[in-house]
Amino acid sequence: MKSYTKPWEKRKDKVQKSNCNAIEGFKFVSSNFNILIVEDSKSLNMIITDSFTKSGFKCFSTDSVLGAKSILLANEINYVVLD
């Protein structure tokens, strides 16, 4: 029997090609997730936001804690990326 060092390696070979993104063997539909990006560097904020948007995620971005709080209160956010 093969020994796995990472828990997701067992699933990695079972991911089928489809219109879904796969990260480390887990399938998900990116358009179902809202991501909040909190980054005070405007250029880095734009790069991160563009990258996630091009991958099909709906992104909200801000450069402050107050901005993040108002976005969190007004929207359903699934993941937060911050520095």
N, C-alpha and C positions, 0 to 999 in steps of 0.2 A: 504494500500500500504506500502511496506517495505521501511524503510529509510536506505540509504547507506551513510556510513561515508567516504568512499574512492571512487574516481571516477572509479577505475578499478574493483570494486566489482561487478558491473552490468555485466561485461563481463566474470568474473572469472568462472561462472557456464556454460558459452557457449564455453569454450576452449575444443576442441575435442582432444582425444589422437591420436597422429600421430608421424611421424618421426621428428617433430619440437620440439624445446624447448619452454617452456612457463614460462615467468616471470611475476608474478602478473597479470595473466590473458591475457597477450598479446602474440599472436603467432608470431614467427619469425623463419626463417631458419638460424641457426648460421653460416653456411658455406658461407653465402653471405656477412658477415661483416668482415672487417679488423680492428683490434684493435692495437693501438700503446700504449705500456706500458712504461712509463718513471718513473723509480725508481732507486735511487742511491745505495740502499742496494742490493748487488748482490744476496744474498740468498732470500730476499723478491721478487726481480724481477723474479727469477727463479720459485718461488712458484706461483706467480700470472700468469706468462706466461704459466706454465704447466697446471694450472687450466683452463684457457681459451682455451688452445689448446685441452685438453681432452674433452672439451665441444663442440668442432668442429669449433672454431673460428680460423682464420688465424691471427697470432700475430707477431708483430714487437716489439722488446724491445731494450731499450737503458738506459744508466745511466746518460745522460747529455742532456742539452738543445740543444747543437750543433748537437748531434746525432739525436735528435728528429726532428730538422729542416731538416736535410738531408733526413731522412726517409719520412717526410711529402712532401718534394719536389719531391721525386722519386716514391711515391706510393699513391694510392687512399685509404685514411684512413677514416673510418666511425666513430670511437670512439677513444678517448684518455683517458687513465687512468694514473693519476699522483698524486704524493704525495705533 
